[in-house]
Each structure stands twice: as C-alpha cells, then as structure tokens.
C-alpha cells in the first residue's frame, strides 16, 4: 500500500518527509544540549585538575624558616 501512496499521492510523501524532518530537528536539539553539557563538564574537570595540581604543589613545598 505504501508504494501506491508514493506514486499517486505526493502529499503523502511530503507529509512523511515533514514528520521525519521534525523528528530529526528534535533529535538534533537533544544532541546540541548534550554537547553543551559535556563541554561544561570538561571545563569543570579541567578546573578541578588545576586546583588539585595547585594543592599538590602546595603540599610538596618545604618551609624556609619559622614565622
């Protein structure tokens, strides 16, 4: 039945393509949001790594004298 619809009802094809287009736009939006979230997580990880390195350097310093 679908083959007949494709040949004799172009509005059917247009409707199916519009549905697919809408579905793909929604999926694309979800992927964009996930991408932004992952970039935010990466920035947080980089900042935490920098803080850990600073703390490690601080803990490895030697005292020069007494205050």
matplotlib code that plots the C-alpha trace (Angstrom):
import matplotlib.pyplot as plt

x = [0.0, 2.8, 4.2, 0.9, 0.8, 4.3, 3.3, -0.2, -0.2, 2.7, 1.1, 1.6, 5.3, 5.5, 3.8, 6.1, 9.1, 7.8, 7.4, 10.9, 12.3, 10.6, 11.9, 15.4, 15.2, 14.2, 17.0, 19.5, 18.3, 18.8, 22.3, 23.2, 22.1, 24.1, 27.1, 26.9, 26.6, 29.6, 31.7, 30.6, 31.7, 35.0, 35.6, 34.7, 37.1, 39.9, 39.3, 39.3, 42.5, 44.2, 43.1, 44.4, 47.8, 48.0, 47.1, 49.7, 52.4, 51.5, 51.7, 55.2, 56.7, 59.4, 59.3, 62.2, 62.0, 59.7, 57.5]
y = [0.0, 2.4, 2.1, 3.2, 6.1, 7.2, 7.2, 8.5, 10.7, 13.2, 14.9, 11.7, 11.8, 15.4, 14.7, 11.8, 13.9, 16.7, 14.2, 12.9, 16.4, 17.4, 14.2, 14.9, 18.5, 17.4, 14.8, 17.4, 19.8, 17.0, 16.3, 20.0, 20.2, 17.1, 18.5, 21.8, 19.7, 17.7, 20.8, 22.2, 19.0, 19.2, 22.7, 21.7, 18.7, 21.0, 23.4, 20.6, 19.2, 22.6, 23.0, 19.5, 20.3, 23.6, 21.8, 19.1, 21.7, 23.5, 20.2, 19.5, 22.8, 23.0, 25.5, 28.0, 29.3, 30.0, 33.0]
z = [0.0, 0.7, -2.8, -4.2, -1.8, -3.0, -6.7, -6.6, -3.5, -3.4, -0.4, 1.5, 0.7, 1.7, 5.0, 5.7, 4.9, 7.2, 10.0, 9.5, 9.4, 12.6, 14.3, 13.2, 14.4, 17.8, 17.9, 16.7, 19.6, 22.1, 20.8, 20.9, 24.5, 25.4, 23.7, 25.7, 28.9, 28.0, 27.3, 30.7, 32.4, 30.6, 31.9, 35.4, 35.2, 33.9, 36.8, 39.4, 37.9, 38.1, 41.7, 42.5, 40.9, 42.9, 46.1, 45.3, 44.7, 48.0, 49.9, 48.5, 49.4, 52.1, 54.9, 54.8, 58.3, 61.2, 61.3]

ax = plt.figure().add_subplot(projection="3d")
ax.plot(x, y, z, "-o")
ax.set_aspect("equal")
plt.show()
